[in-house]
Amino acid sequence: MSKANTYPVSARGPMTHDVRDQIVAAATEHFRRYGYEKTTVSDLAKAIGFSKAYIYKFFASKQAIGEMICANCLREIEAEVRAAVDEAERPPEKLRRMFKAIVEASLRLFFQDRNLYEIAAAAATDRWPAARAYEERIQQLLQDILQEGRQTGDFERKTPLDEVTMSIYLVMRPYLNPLLLQHSFDYTDDAPAQLSGLVLRSLSP
Amino acid sequence: MSKANTYPVSARGPMTHDVRDQIVAAATEHFRRYGYEKTTVSDLAKAIGFSKAYIYKFFASKQAIGEMICANCLREIEAEVRAAVDEAERPPEKLRRMFKAIVEASLRLFFQDRNLYEIAAAAATDRWPAARAYEERIQQLLQDILQEGRQTGDFERKTPLDEVTMSIYLVMRPYLNPLLLQHSFDYTDDAPAQLSGLVLRSLSP
């Protein structure tokens, strides 16, 4: 889980950075087992063998730890989506894979583990920065695929790119956002194919 | 569960039917004010001046009353959507209006009144018959518009009608279903136009 190492980490140097990672890794395991909402920083400190004061040296609050876990989780989904997109050659197939990978990776990461879902739901409800940054990166990835498809001649070019990006993002959103996804389990088998079919028809030149 | 009694109406005769309506009307007011979840049939009986036993002669449970209120609420949304569709002449405009009316009517009926939302949410979560029937009628309305658009030559005819209907229904679903709609308030201003634009591009012949 600790892919965190790669994001703009604090300038406190590598030692500090390791401790932060260690806390996040231990907290992930702890929240996974006992839930996020009902665990306090004291519980966490006791469980991982650090003092509460020591944890507070690195994280301002439980939410700050939750944000890091959430950021890791979203990075993991994003990496999976990017890998799926990169496997395809042409933009239409990239779009199909993007849709499929979003649904599969989100279902697995948010729902396999009901306790991680709690963190993802809090992130989406309160619009944590990690959740907003993730949405923006997904929109950017989508826009890159659309741009490429316009260049290859696979997609139409009349509609403004921003408008097309946003409307397709809206079609994907119920499967990206854990709060919506929890009410869409009946549709997750068929929706990726049906919706990417519709989206591709809308893009035909 | 006894939706059967009104749609179609029971064979018990008009008197019985009036009392049922009276109970439903009073219950709607009561739930509106005090909430659905925390009101018991006893509370309700006391408030509307009937005995509990008398209410139970007409409704098997609180949920049976809730189902009737929910059915009325969904019928109201549906009537508004149909009226909006009927105002338009051509199928593409009918689709646009359908989308817009769904969002507006659902927002108003489910959320203006937080206490009615509770009933709608229970209906959607537990898939009450009234909610399922509503989904089917909306799908049918959508299919009728698509069929008409194929006849007028406004819409393409290559893709199987069922597939097109289902994929557009999936695009509309986050705005039809109150559980999803509650997480989409940030998008309800722009989504109808953006999504119907996308859908209409996907339908172009």
Interface residues (C-beta under 8 A of the other chain):
Chain A: A124 E156 T159 E163 V164 M166 S167 I168 L170 V171 R173 P174 N177 L179 L180 H183 S184 Y187 D190 A191 Q194 L195 G197 L198 V199 R201 S202 L203
Chain B: A124 E156 T159 E163 V164 M166 S167 I168 L170 V171 R173 P174 N177 L179 L180 H183 S184 Y187 D190 A191 Q194 L195 G197 L198 V199 R201 S202 L203
